[in-house]
Amino acid sequence: MGKSKKRSLHLGINDRFSCLSREEAVSTVVKMLKSGDKNAYRLITLFGLTAEEILEAGACYEAVVGMGNLLK
């Protein structure tokens, strides 16, 4: 591991979510999709979220359909 990565991990830059439940992840993904944040894809794949879960949480249909093959 390089010096830069060690420093980043030590400072907690990559530790944005220390403890996140599945329900919190779904609501966070919905917020990220509404704001246009591309990091929503990382949470979706990390938790294995389905399109149905995200739609029930309040995401717009167009945003979920736009993800294509990412969602089951």
PDB file of N, CA, C, O and CB in Angstrom:
ATOM      1  N   MET A   1       0.846  -1.168   0.000  1.00  0.00           N
ATOM      2  CA  MET A   1       0.000   0.000   0.000  1.00  0.00           C
ATOM      3  C   MET A   1       0.893   1.234   0.000  1.00  0.00           C
ATOM      4  O   MET A   1       1.853   1.318   0.766  1.00  0.00           O
ATOM      5  CB  MET A   1      -0.963  -0.004   1.216  1.00  0.00           C
ATOM      6  N   GLY A   2       0.570   2.181  -0.860  1.00  0.00           N
ATOM      7  CA  GLY A   2       1.369   3.389  -0.969  1.00  0.00           C
ATOM      8  C   GLY A   2       1.142   4.359   0.166  1.00  0.00           C
ATOM      9  O   GLY A   2       0.200   4.212   0.944  1.00  0.00           O
ATOM     10  N   LYS A   3       2.002   5.345   0.258  1.00  0.00           N
ATOM     11  CA  LYS A   3       1.919   6.340   1.334  1.00  0.00           C
ATOM     12  C   LYS A   3       0.628   7.140   1.275  1.00  0.00           C
ATOM     13  O   LYS A   3       0.015   7.417   2.306  1.00  0.00           O
ATOM     14  CB  LYS A   3       3.105   7.284   1.268  1.00  0.00           C
ATOM     15  N   SER A   4       0.219   7.509   0.077  1.00  0.00           N
ATOM     16  CA  SER A   4      -0.985   8.331  -0.071  1.00  0.00           C
ATOM     17  C   SER A   4      -2.229   7.587   0.401  1.00  0.00           C
ATOM     18  O   SER A   4      -3.071   8.155   1.097  1.00  0.00           O
ATOM     19  CB  SER A   4      -1.159   8.760  -1.528  1.00  0.00           C
ATOM     20  N   LYS A   5      -2.342   6.315   0.022  1.00  0.00           N
ATOM     21  CA  LYS A   5      -3.501   5.519   0.429  1.00  0.00           C
ATOM     22  C   LYS A   5      -3.509   5.327   1.940  1.00  0.00           C
ATOM     23  O   LYS A   5      -4.568   5.376   2.566  1.00  0.00           O
ATOM     24  CB  LYS A   5      -3.500   4.154  -0.283  1.00  0.00           C
ATOM     25  N   LYS A   6      -2.335   5.107   2.531  1.00  0.00           N
ATOM     26  CA  LYS A   6      -2.246   4.962   3.980  1.00  0.00           C
ATOM     27  C   LYS A   6      -2.715   6.235   4.685  1.00  0.00           C
ATOM     28  O   LYS A   6      -3.452   6.177   5.669  1.00  0.00           O
ATOM     29  CB  LYS A   6      -0.808   4.622   4.397  1.00  0.00           C
ATOM     30  N   ARG A   7      -2.274   7.390   4.165  1.00  0.00           N
ATOM     31  CA  ARG A   7      -2.682   8.662   4.757  1.00  0.00           C
ATOM     32  C   ARG A   7      -4.188   8.868   4.636  1.00  0.00           C
ATOM     33  O   ARG A   7      -4.835   9.309   5.586  1.00  0.00           O
ATOM     34  CB  ARG A   7      -1.938   9.823   4.091  1.00  0.00           C
ATOM     35  N   SER A   8      -4.740   8.555   3.485  1.00  0.00           N
ATOM     36  CA  SER A   8      -6.174   8.728   3.268  1.00  0.00           C
ATOM     37  C   SER A   8      -6.982   7.860   4.219  1.00  0.00           C
ATOM     38  O   SER A   8      -7.966   8.316   4.801  1.00  0.00           O
ATOM     39  CB  SER A   8      -6.537   8.400   1.824  1.00  0.00           C
ATOM     40  N   LEU A   9      -6.567   6.612   4.374  1.00  0.00           N
ATOM     41  CA  LEU A   9      -7.282   5.723   5.278  1.00  0.00           C
ATOM     42  C   LEU A   9      -7.135   6.171   6.721  1.00  0.00           C
ATOM     43  O   LEU A   9      -8.079   6.077   7.506  1.00  0.00           O
ATOM     44  CB  LEU A   9      -6.784   4.296   5.122  1.00  0.00           C
ATOM     45  N   HIS A  10      -5.946   6.659   7.072  1.00  0.00           N
ATOM     46  CA  HIS A  10      -5.714   7.121   8.430  1.00  0.00           C
ATOM     47  C   HIS A  10      -6.564   8.347   8.752  1.00  0.00           C
ATOM     48  O   HIS A  10      -7.058   8.479   9.872  1.00  0.00           O
ATOM     49  CB  HIS A  10      -4.239   7.436   8.634  1.00  0.00           C
ATOM     50  N   LEU A  11      -6.736   9.231   7.798  1.00  0.00           N
ATOM     51  CA  LEU A  11      -7.528  10.440   8.018  1.00  0.00           C
ATOM     52  C   LEU A  11      -9.033  10.169   7.972  1.00  0.00           C
ATOM     53  O   LEU A  11      -9.831  11.007   8.393  1.00  0.00           O
ATOM     54  CB  LEU A  11      -7.167  11.487   6.981  1.00  0.00           C
ATOM     55  N   GLY A  12      -9.417   8.997   7.460  1.00  0.00           N
ATOM     56  CA  GLY A  12     -10.834   8.670   7.395  1.00  0.00           C
ATOM     57  C   GLY A  12     -11.535   9.256   6.190  1.00  0.00           C
ATOM     58  O   GLY A  12     -12.760   9.378   6.186  1.00  0.00           O
ATOM     59  N   ILE A  13     -10.786   9.617   5.175  1.00  0.00           N
ATOM     60  CA  ILE A  13     -11.389  10.205   3.988  1.00  0.00           C
ATOM     61  C   ILE A  13     -12.291   9.200   3.292  1.00  0.00           C
ATOM     62  O   ILE A  13     -13.363   9.561   2.806  1.00  0.00           O
ATOM     63  CB  ILE A  13     -10.310  10.703   3.028  1.00  0.00           C
ATOM     64  N   ASN A  14     -11.870   7.947   3.240  1.00  0.00           N
ATOM     65  CA  ASN A  14     -12.665   6.921   2.571  1.00  0.00           C
ATOM     66  C   ASN A  14     -13.672   6.258   3.498  1.00  0.00           C
ATOM     67  O   ASN A  14     -14.416   5.377   3.067  1.00  0.00           O
ATOM     68  CB  ASN A  14     -11.759   5.876   1.985  1.00  0.00           C
ATOM     69  N   ASP A  15     -13.708   6.658   4.747  1.00  0.00           N
ATOM     70  CA  ASP A  15     -14.606   6.062   5.736  1.00  0.00           C
ATOM     71  C   ASP A  15     -15.839   6.946   5.900  1.00  0.00           C
ATOM     72  O   ASP A  15     -16.101   7.469   6.983  1.00  0.00           O
ATOM     73  CB  ASP A  15     -13.882   5.870   7.101  1.00  0.00           C
ATOM     74  N   ARG A  16     -16.583   7.104   4.824  1.00  0.00           N
ATOM     75  CA  ARG A  16     -17.737   7.996   4.842  1.00  0.00           C
ATOM     76  C   ARG A  16     -18.892   7.415   5.629  1.00  0.00           C
ATOM     77  O   ARG A  16     -19.594   8.142   6.331  1.00  0.00           O
ATOM     78  CB  ARG A  16     -18.184   8.301   3.436  1.00  0.00           C
ATOM     79  N   PHE A  17     -19.096   6.120   5.522  1.00  0.00           N
ATOM     80  CA  PHE A  17     -20.169   5.441   6.243  1.00  0.00           C
ATOM     81  C   PHE A  17     -19.542   4.398   7.149  1.00  0.00           C
ATOM     82  O   PHE A  17     -19.082   3.357   6.680  1.00  0.00           O
ATOM     83  CB  PHE A  17     -21.198   4.788   5.262  1.00  0.00           C
ATOM     84  N   SER A  18     -19.521   4.673   8.442  1.00  0.00           N
ATOM     85  CA  SER A  18     -18.876   3.726   9.342  1.00  0.00           C
ATOM     86  C   SER A  18     -19.791   2.551   9.667  1.00  0.00           C
ATOM     87  O   SER A  18     -19.331   1.410   9.714  1.00  0.00           O
ATOM     88  CB  SER A  18     -18.454   4.425  10.624  1.00  0.00           C
ATOM     89  N   CYS A  19     -21.058   2.806   9.889  1.00  0.00           N
ATOM     90  CA  CYS A  19     -22.013   1.751  10.207  1.00  0.00           C
ATOM     91  C   CYS A  19     -23.327   2.110   9.528  1.00  0.00           C
ATOM     92  O   CYS A  19     -23.953   3.114   9.869  1.00  0.00           O
ATOM     93  CB  CYS A  19     -22.195   1.578  11.762  1.00  0.00           C
ATOM     94  N   LEU A  20     -23.740   1.298   8.578  1.00  0.00           N
ATOM     95  CA  LEU A  20     -24.908   1.633   7.765  1.00  0.00           C
ATOM     96  C   LEU A  20     -25.782   0.400   7.643  1.00  0.00           C
ATOM     97  O   LEU A  20     -25.322  -0.652   7.197  1.00  0.00           O
ATOM     98  CB  LEU A  20     -24.491   2.160   6.360  1.00  0.00           C
ATOM     99  N   SER A  21     -27.055   0.526   8.041  1.00  0.00           N
ATOM    100  CA  SER A  21     -27.980  -0.593   7.889  1.00  0.00           C
ATOM    101  C   SER A  21     -28.538  -0.603   6.470  1.00  0.00           C
ATOM    102  O   SER A  21     -28.343   0.343   5.707  1.00  0.00           O
ATOM    103  CB  SER A  21     -29.129  -0.507   8.927  1.00  0.00           C
ATOM    104  N   ARG A  22     -29.222  -1.668   6.136  1.00  0.00           N
ATOM    105  CA  ARG A  22     -29.783  -1.796   4.789  1.00  0.00           C
ATOM    106  C   ARG A  22     -30.836  -0.710   4.531  1.00  0.00           C
ATOM    107  O   ARG A  22     -30.880  -0.137   3.442  1.00  0.00           O
ATOM    108  CB  ARG A  22     -30.404  -3.198   4.596  1.00  0.00           C
ATOM    109  N   GLU A  23     -31.677  -0.428   5.522  1.00  0.00           N
ATOM    110  CA  GLU A  23     -32.709   0.594   5.368  1.00  0.00           C
ATOM    111  C   GLU A  23     -32.097   1.979   5.171  1.00  0.00           C
ATOM    112  O   GLU A  23     -32.570   2.767   4.352  1.00  0.00           O
ATOM    113  CB  GLU A  23     -33.632   0.600   6.583  1.00  0.00           C
ATOM    114  N   GLU A  24     -31.042   2.264   5.932  1.00  0.00           N
ATOM    115  CA  GLU A  24     -30.345   3.541   5.769  1.00  0.00           C
ATOM    116  C   GLU A  24     -29.669   3.627   4.410  1.00  0.00           C
ATOM    117  O   GLU A  24     -29.600   4.699   3.809  1.00  0.00           O
ATOM    118  CB  GLU A  24     -29.312   3.732   6.879  1.00  0.00           C
ATOM    119  N   ALA A  25     -29.169   2.487   3.928  1.00  0.00           N
ATOM    120  CA  ALA A  25     -28.530   2.468   2.615  1.00  0.00           C
ATOM    121  C   ALA A  25     -29.540   2.777   1.516  1.00  0.00           C
ATOM    122  O   ALA A  25     -29.234   3.512   0.578  1.00  0.00           O
ATOM    123  CB  ALA A  25     -27.869   1.107   2.360  1.00  0.00           C
ATOM    124  N   VAL A  26     -30.740   2.219   1.631  1.00  0.00           N
ATOM    125  CA  VAL A  26     -31.781   2.473   0.623  1.00  0.00           C
ATOM    126  C   VAL A  26     -32.155   3.944   0.610  1.00  0.00           C
ATOM    127  O   VAL A  26     -32.262   4.546  -0.459  1.00  0.00           O
ATOM    128  CB  VAL A  26     -33.032   1.610   0.893  1.00  0.00           C
ATOM    129  N   SER A  27     -32.357   4.533   1.785  1.00  0.00           N
ATOM    130  CA  SER A  27     -32.722   5.947   1.833  1.00  0.00           C
ATOM    131  C   SER A  27     -31.582   6.842   1.351  1.00  0.00           C
ATOM    132  O   SER A  27     -31.825   7.875   0.727  1.00  0.00           O
ATOM    133  CB  SER A  27     -33.123   6.338   3.251  1.00  0.00           C
ATOM    134  N   THR A  28     -30.349   6.452   1.635  1.00  0.00           N
ATOM    135  CA  THR A  28     -29.195   7.211   1.155  1.00  0.00           C
ATOM    136  C   THR A  28     -29.085   7.136  -0.362  1.00  0.00           C
ATOM    137  O   THR A  28     -28.761   8.129  -1.014  1.00  0.00           O
ATOM    138  CB  THR A  28     -27.907   6.692   1.802  1.00  0.00           C
ATOM    139  N   VAL A  29     -29.356   5.956  -0.926  1.00  0.00           N
ATOM    140  CA  VAL A  29     -29.317   5.797  -2.379  1.00  0.00           C
ATOM    141  C   VAL A  29     -30.373   6.677  -3.037  1.00  0.00           C
ATOM    142  O   VAL A  29     -30.111   7.297  -4.067  1.00  0.00           O
ATOM    143  CB  VAL A  29     -29.529   4.322  -2.771  1.00  0.00           C
ATOM    144  N   VAL A  30     -31.562   6.734  -2.449  1.00  0.00           N
ATOM    145  CA  VAL A  30     -32.630   7.572  -3.009  1.00  0.00           C
ATOM    146  C   VAL A  30     -32.214   9.038  -3.004  1.00  0.00           C
ATOM    147  O   VAL A  30     -32.423   9.748  -3.988  1.00  0.00           O
ATOM    148  CB  VAL A  30     -33.943   7.388  -2.215  1.00  0.00           C
ATOM    149  N   LYS A  31     -31.632   9.487  -1.913  1.00  0.00           N
ATOM    150  CA  LYS A  31     -31.155  10.871  -1.838  1.00  0.00           C
ATOM    151  C   LYS A  31     -30.071  11.139  -2.865  1.00  0.00           C
ATOM    152  O   LYS A  31     -30.063  12.187  -3.510  1.00  0.00           O
ATOM    153  CB  LYS A  31     -30.631  11.179  -0.440  1.00  0.00           C
ATOM    154  N   MET A  32     -29.147  10.182  -3.016  1.00  0.00           N
ATOM    155  CA  MET A  32     -28.067  10.344  -3.985  1.00  0.00           C
ATOM    156  C   MET A  32     -28.602  10.379  -5.413  1.00  0.00           C
ATOM    157  O   MET A  32     -28.118  11.155  -6.237  1.00  0.00           O
ATOM    158  CB  MET A  32     -27.051   9.216  -3.836  1.00  0.00           C
ATOM    159  N   LEU A  33     -29.593   9.547  -5.707  1.00  0.00           N
ATOM    160  CA  LEU A  33     -30.170   9.545  -7.053  1.00  0.00           C
ATOM    161  C   LEU A  33     -30.884  10.853  -7.354  1.00  0.00           C
ATOM    162  O   LEU A  33     -30.819  11.356  -8.475  1.00  0.00           O
ATOM    163  CB  LEU A  33     -31.138   8.378  -7.215  1.00  0.00           C
ATOM    164  N   LYS A  34     -31.563  11.402  -6.359  1.00  0.00           N
ATOM    165  CA  LYS A  34     -32.267  12.675  -6.560  1.00  0.00           C
ATOM    166  C   LYS A  34     -31.287  13.820  -6.788  1.00  0.00           C
ATOM    167  O   LYS A  34     -31.585  14.758  -7.528  1.00  0.00           O
ATOM    168  CB  LYS A  34     -33.163  12.986  -5.354  1.00  0.00           C
ATOM    169  N   SER A  35     -30.128  13.747  -6.158  1.00  0.00           N
ATOM    170  CA  SER A  35     -29.142  14.809  -6.324  1.00  0.00           C
ATOM    171  C   SER A  35     -28.215  14.579  -7.511  1.00  0.00           C
ATOM    172  O   SER A  35     -27.448  15.466  -7.886  1.00  0.00           O
ATOM    173  CB  SER A  35     -28.325  14.943  -5.070  1.00  0.00           C
ATOM    174  N   GLY A  36     -28.286  13.378  -8.108  1.00  0.00           N
ATOM    175  CA  GLY A  36     -27.450  13.078  -9.264  1.00  0.00           C
ATOM    176  C   GLY A  36     -26.058  12.597  -8.922  1.00  0.00           C
ATOM    177  O   GLY A  36     -25.161  12.649  -9.763  1.00  0.00           O
ATOM    178  N   ASP A  37     -25.867  12.135  -7.714  1.00  0.00           N
ATOM    179  CA  ASP A  37     -24.553  11.656  -7.272  1.00  0.00           C
ATOM    180  C   ASP A  37     -24.264  10.286  -7.880  1.00  0.00           C
ATOM    181  O   ASP A  37     -25.078   9.370  -7.765  1.00  0.00           O
ATOM    182  CB  ASP A  37     -24.485  11.585  -5.724  1.00  0.00           C
ATOM    183  N   LYS A  38     -23.120  10.145  -8.519  1.00  0.00           N
ATOM    184  CA  LYS A  38     -22.742   8.893  -9.175  1.00  0.00           C
ATOM    185  C   LYS A  38     -22.294   7.820  -8.182  1.00  0.00           C
ATOM    186  O   LYS A  38     -22.186   6.654  -8.561  1.00  0.00           O
ATOM    187  CB  LYS A  38     -21.635   9.151 -10.176  1.00  0.00           C
ATOM    188  N   ASN A  39     -22.036   8.169  -6.951  1.00  0.00           N
ATOM    189  CA  ASN A  39     -21.612   7.184  -5.952  1.00  0.00           C
ATOM    190  C   ASN A  39     -22.757   6.310  -5.470  1.00  0.00           C
ATOM    191  O   ASN A  39     -22.534   5.381  -4.693  1.00  0.00           O
ATOM    192  CB  ASN A  39     -20.984   7.884  -4.772  1.00  0.00           C
ATOM    193  N   ALA A  40     -23.961   6.583  -5.906  1.00  0.00           N
ATOM    194  CA  ALA A  40     -25.102   5.748  -5.542  1.00  0.00           C
ATOM    195  C   ALA A  40     -24.905   4.334  -6.056  1.00  0.00           C
ATOM    196  O   ALA A  40     -25.347   3.376  -5.422  1.00  0.00           O
ATOM    197  CB  ALA A  40     -26.408   6.339  -6.093  1.00  0.00           C
ATOM    198  N   TYR A  41     -24.249   4.193  -7.192  1.00  0.00           N
ATOM    199  CA  TYR A  41     -24.018   2.878  -7.773  1.00  0.00           C
ATOM    200  C   TYR A  41     -23.180   1.998  -6.856  1.00  0.00           C
ATOM    201  O   TYR A  41     -23.384   0.786  -6.793  1.00  0.00           O
ATOM    202  CB  TYR A  41     -23.338   3.015  -9.122  1.00  0.00           C
ATOM    203  N   ARG A  42     -22.257   2.598  -6.160  1.00  0.00           N
ATOM    204  CA  ARG A  42     -21.405   1.824  -5.244  1.00  0.00           C
ATOM    205  C   ARG A  42     -22.223   1.236  -4.098  1.00  0.00           C
ATOM    206  O   ARG A  42     -22.029   0.078  -3.727  1.00  0.00           O
ATOM    207  CB  ARG A  42     -20.276   2.708  -4.683  1.00  0.00           C
ATOM    208  N   LEU A  43     -23.130   2.024  -3.542  1.00  0.00           N
ATOM    209  CA  LEU A  43     -23.967   1.509  -2.454  1.00  0.00           C
ATOM    210  C   LEU A  43     -24.932   0.447  -2.958  1.00  0.00           C
ATOM    211  O   LEU A  43     -25.205  -0.527  -2.257  1.00  0.00           O
ATOM    212  CB  LEU A  43     -24.743   2.647  -1.791  1.00  0.00           C
ATOM    213  N   ILE A  44     -25.446   0.625  -4.153  1.00  0.00           N
ATOM    214  CA  ILE A  44     -26.379  -0.349  -4.714  1.00  0.00           C
ATOM    215  C   ILE A  44     -25.699  -1.698  -4.868  1.00  0.00           C
ATOM    216  O   ILE A  44     -26.261  -2.729  -4.498  1.00  0.00           O
ATOM    217  CB  ILE A  44     -26.924   0.132  -6.069  1.00  0.00           C
ATOM    218  N   THR A  45     -24.502  -1.693  -5.407  1.00  0.00           N
ATOM    219  CA  THR A  45     -23.792  -2.956  -5.599  1.00  0.00           C
ATOM    220  C   THR A  45     -23.274  -3.524  -4.286  1.00  0.00           C
ATOM    221  O   THR A  45     -23.201  -4.743  -4.131  1.00  0.00           O
ATOM    222  CB  THR A  45     -22.639  -2.765  -6.565  1.00  0.00           C
ATOM    223  N   LEU A  46     -22.915  -2.671  -3.346  1.00  0.00           N
ATOM    224  CA  LEU A  46     -22.414  -3.139  -2.056  1.00  0.00           C
ATOM    225  C   LEU A  46     -23.492  -3.905  -1.286  1.00  0.00           C
ATOM    226  O   LEU A  46     -23.227  -4.965  -0.720  1.00  0.00           O
ATOM    227  CB  LEU A  46     -21.913  -1.955  -1.222  1.00  0.00           C
ATOM    228  N   PHE A  47     -24.711  -3.355  -1.272  1.00  0.00           N
ATOM    229  CA  PHE A  47     -25.800  -3.978  -0.529  1.00  0.00           C
ATOM    230  C   PHE A  47     -26.650  -4.907  -1.385  1.00  0.00           C
ATOM    231  O   PHE A  47     -27.498  -5.619  -0.846  1.00  0.00           O
ATOM    232  CB  PHE A  47     -26.672  -2.919   0.075  1.00  0.00           C
ATOM    233  N   GLY A  48     -26.454  -4.923  -2.692  1.00  0.00           N
ATOM    234  CA  GLY A  48     -27.255  -5.769  -3.570  1.00  0.00           C
ATOM    235  C   GLY A  48     -28.704  -5.352  -3.604  1.00  0.00           C
ATOM    236  O   GLY A  48     -29.600  -6.196  -3.580  1.00  0.00           O
ATOM    237  N   LEU A  49     -28.943  -4.050  -3.661  1.00  0.00           N
ATOM    238  CA  LEU A  49     -30.303  -3.532  -3.635  1.00  0.00           C
ATOM    239  C   LEU A  49     -31.032  -3.851  -4.933  1.00  0.00           C
ATOM    240  O   LEU A  49     -30.421  -3.939  -5.998  1.00  0.00           O
ATOM    241  CB  LEU A  49     -30.294  -2.026  -3.391  1.00  0.00           C
ATOM    242  N   THR A  50     -32.349  -4.022  -4.827  1.00  0.00           N
ATOM    243  CA  THR A  50     -33.169  -4.286  -5.998  1.00  0.00           C
ATOM    244  C   THR A  50     -33.906  -3.022  -6.406  1.00  0.00           C
ATOM    245  O   THR A  50     -34.033  -2.075  -5.630  1.00  0.00           O
ATOM    246  CB  THR A  50     -34.162  -5.428  -5.726  1.00  0.00           C
ATOM    247  N   ALA A  51     -34.386  -3.029  -7.632  1.00  0.00           N
ATOM    248  CA  ALA A  51     -35.133  -1.880  -8.140  1.00  0.00           C
ATOM    249  C   ALA A  51     -36.400  -1.660  -7.330  1.00  0.00           C
ATOM    250  O   ALA A  51     -36.792  -0.520  -7.080  1.00  0.00           O
ATOM    251  CB  ALA A  51     -35.480  -2.074  -9.620  1.00  0.00           C
ATOM    252  N   GLU A  52     -37.035  -2.737  -6.922  1.00  0.00           N
ATOM    253  CA  GLU A  52     -38.271  -2.633  -6.144  1.00  0.00           C
ATOM    254  C   GLU A  52     -38.047  -1.916  -4.816  1.00  0.00           C
ATOM    255  O   GLU A  52     -38.852  -1.075  -4.416  1.00  0.00           O
ATOM    256  CB  GLU A  52     -38.849  -4.020  -5.890  1.00  0.00           C
ATOM    257  N   GLU A  53     -36.957  -2.249  -4.138  1.00  0.00           N
ATOM    258  CA  GLU A  53     -36.645  -1.603  -2.862  1.00  0.00           C
ATOM    259  C   GLU A  53     -36.433  -0.101  -3.035  1.00  0.00           C
ATOM    260  O   GLU A  53     -36.908   0.705  -2.234  1.00  0.00           O
ATOM    261  CB  GLU A  53     -35.401  -2.237  -2.235  1.00  0.00           C
ATOM    262  N   ILE A  54     -35.718   0.255  -4.083  1.00  0.00           N
ATOM    263  CA  ILE A  54     -35.402   1.664  -4.306  1.00  0.00           C
ATOM    264  C   ILE A  54     -36.649   2.441  -4.702  1.00  0.00           C
ATOM    265  O   ILE A  54     -36.830   3.583  -4.279  1.00  0.00           O
ATOM    266  CB  ILE A  54     -34.325   1.808  -5.385  1.00  0.00           C
ATOM    267  N   LEU A  55     -37.511   1.829  -5.515  1.00  0.00           N
ATOM    268  CA  LEU A  55     -38.758   2.495  -5.914  1.00  0.00           C
ATOM    269  C   LEU A  55     -39.692   2.672  -4.728  1.00  0.00           C
ATOM    270  O   LEU A  55     -40.333   3.714  -4.595  1.00  0.00           O
ATOM    271  CB  LEU A  55     -39.462   1.700  -7.017  1.00  0.00           C
ATOM    272  N   GLU A  56     -39.778   1.667  -3.868  1.00  0.00           N
ATOM    273  CA  GLU A  56     -40.631   1.768  -2.680  1.00  0.00           C
ATOM    274  C   GLU A  56     -40.142   2.838  -1.714  1.00  0.00           C
ATOM    275  O   GLU A  56     -40.931   3.411  -0.963  1.00  0.00           O
ATOM    276  CB  GLU A  56     -40.696   0.428  -1.967  1.00  0.00           C
ATOM    277  N   ALA A  57     -38.851   3.105  -1.734  1.00  0.00           N
ATOM    278  CA  ALA A  57     -38.283   4.116  -0.839  1.00  0.00           C
ATOM    279  C   ALA A  57     -38.521   5.532  -1.349  1.00  0.00           C
ATOM    280  O   ALA A  57     -38.319   6.496  -0.611  1.00  0.00           O
ATOM    281  CB  ALA A  57     -36.794   3.881  -0.663  1.00  0.00           C
ATOM    282  N   GLY A  58     -38.954   5.670  -2.623  1.00  0.00           N
ATOM    283  CA  GLY A  58     -39.293   6.994  -3.106  1.00  0.00           C
ATOM    284  C   GLY A  58     -38.484   7.516  -4.271  1.00  0.00           C
ATOM    285  O   GLY A  58     -38.590   8.694  -4.614  1.00  0.00           O
ATOM    286  N   ALA A  59     -37.679   6.669  -4.887  1.00  0.00           N
ATOM    287  CA  ALA A  59     -36.903   7.119  -6.049  1.00  0.00           C
ATOM    288  C   ALA A  59     -37.821   7.247  -7.258  1.00  0.00           C
ATOM    289  O   ALA A  59     -38.836   6.557  -7.351  1.00  0.00           O
ATOM    290  CB  ALA A  59     -35.736   6.137  -6.354  1.00  0.00           C
ATOM    291  N   CYS A  60     -37.463   8.123  -8.173  1.00  0.00           N
ATOM    292  CA  CYS A  60     -38.289   8.272  -9.373  1.00  0.00           C
ATOM    293  C   CYS A  60     -37.998   7.119 -10.328  1.00  0.00           C
ATOM    294  O   CYS A  60     -36.889   6.585 -10.374  1.00  0.00           O
ATOM    295  CB  CYS A  60     -38.026   9.644 -10.069  1.00  0.00           C
ATOM    296  N   TYR A  61     -39.017   6.757 -11.080  1.00  0.00           N
ATOM    297  CA  TYR A  61     -38.946   5.604 -11.974  1.00  0.00           C
ATOM    298  C   TYR A  61     -37.858   5.767 -13.027  1.00  0.00           C
ATOM    299  O   TYR A  61     -37.151   4.812 -13.349  1.00  0.00           O
ATOM    300  CB  TYR A  61     -40.286   5.386 -12.650  1.00  0.00           C
ATOM    301  N   GLU A  62     -37.725   6.967 -13.559  1.00  0.00           N
ATOM    302  CA  GLU A  62     -36.754   7.214 -14.617  1.00  0.00           C
ATOM    303  C   GLU A  62     -35.321   6.970 -14.148  1.00  0.00           C
ATOM    304  O   GLU A  62     -34.500   6.441 -14.896  1.00  0.00           O
ATOM    305  CB  GLU A  62     -36.893   8.636 -15.128  1.00  0.00           C
ATOM    306  N   ALA A  63     -35.026   7.356 -12.908  1.00  0.00           N
ATOM    307  CA  ALA A  63     -33.677   7.162 -12.369  1.00  0.00           C
ATOM    308  C   ALA A  63     -33.363   5.674 -12.207  1.00  0.00           C
ATOM    309  O   ALA A  63     -32.243   5.230 -12.461  1.00  0.00           O
ATOM    310  CB  ALA A  63     -33.530   7.885 -11.017  1.00  0.00           C
ATOM    311  N   VAL A  64     -34.369   4.917 -11.780  1.00  0.00           N
ATOM    312  CA  VAL A  64     -34.155   3.480 -11.560  1.00  0.00           C
ATOM    313  C   VAL A  64     -34.022   2.759 -12.903  1.00  0.00           C
ATOM    314  O   VAL A  64     -33.167   1.886 -13.057  1.00  0.00           O
ATOM    315  CB  VAL A  64     -35.322   2.868 -10.730  1.00  0.00           C
ATOM    316  N   VAL A  65     -34.865   3.120 -13.877  1.00  0.00           N
ATOM    317  CA  VAL A  65     -34.791   2.484 -15.198  1.00  0.00           C
ATOM    318  C   VAL A  65     -33.484   2.856 -15.878  1.00  0.00           C
ATOM    319  O   VAL A  65     -32.934   2.051 -16.630  1.00  0.00           O
ATOM    320  CB  VAL A  65     -35.993   2.899 -16.080  1.00  0.00           C
ATOM    321  N   GLY A  66     -32.980   4.043 -15.634  1.00  0.00           N
ATOM    322  CA  GLY A  66     -31.742   4.483 -16.242  1.00  0.00           C
ATOM    323  C   GLY A  66     -30.522   3.716 -15.793  1.00  0.00           C
ATOM    324  O   GLY A  66     -29.478   3.786 -16.442  1.00  0.00           O
ATOM    325  N   MET A  67     -30.627   2.984 -14.697  1.00  0.00           N
ATOM    326  CA  MET A  67     -29.499   2.200 -14.206  1.00  0.00           C
ATOM    327  C   MET A  67     -29.318   0.912 -14.995  1.00  0.00           C
ATOM    328  O   MET A  67     -28.264   0.281 -14.914  1.00  0.00           O
ATOM    329  CB  MET A  67     -29.684   1.880 -12.737  1.00  0.00           C
ATOM    330  N   GLY A  68     -30.315   0.521 -15.744  1.00  0.00           N
ATOM    331  CA  GLY A  68     -30.198  -0.629 -16.643  1.00  0.00           C
ATOM    332  C   GLY A  68     -29.882  -1.925 -15.968  1.00  0.00           C
ATOM    333  O   GLY A  68     -30.644  -2.380 -15.115  1.00  0.00           O
ATOM    334  N   ASN A  69     -28.775  -2.537 -16.323  1.00  0.00           N
ATOM    335  CA  ASN A  69     -28.426  -3.880 -15.859  1.00  0.00           C
ATOM    336  C   ASN A  69     -27.858  -3.907 -14.456  1.00  0.00           C
ATOM    337  O   ASN A  69     -27.569  -4.985 -13.937  1.00  0.00           O
ATOM    338  CB  ASN A  69     -27.444  -4.497 -16.792  1.00  0.00           C
ATOM    339  N   LEU A  70     -27.691  -2.771 -13.835  1.00  0.00           N
ATOM    340  CA  LEU A  70     -27.121  -2.728 -12.494  1.00  0.00           C
ATOM    341  C   LEU A  70     -28.083  -3.333 -11.474  1.00  0.00           C
ATOM    342  O   LEU A  70     -27.652  -3.996 -10.530  1.00  0.00           O
ATOM    343  CB  LEU A  70     -26.777  -1.286 -12.107  1.00  0.00           C
ATOM    344  N   LEU A  71     -29.372  -3.109 -11.661  1.00  0.00           N
ATOM    345  CA  LEU A  71     -30.373  -3.600 -10.718  1.00  0.00           C
ATOM    346  C   LEU A  71     -30.990  -4.888 -11.216  1.00  0.00           C
ATOM    347  O   LEU A  71     -31.090  -5.122 -12.421  1.00  0.00           O
ATOM    348  CB  LEU A  71     -31.459  -2.554 -10.489  1.00  0.00           C
ATOM    349  N   LYS A  72     -31.400  -5.716 -10.281  1.00  0.00           N
ATOM    350  CA  LYS A  72     -32.044  -6.982 -10.625  1.00  0.00           C
ATOM    351  C   LYS A  72     -33.517  -6.770 -10.887  1.00  0.00           C
ATOM    352  O   LYS A  72     -34.233  -7.724 -11.192  1.00  0.00           O
ATOM    353  CB  LYS A  72     -31.848  -8.012  -9.513  1.00  0.00           C
TER     354      LYS A  72
END
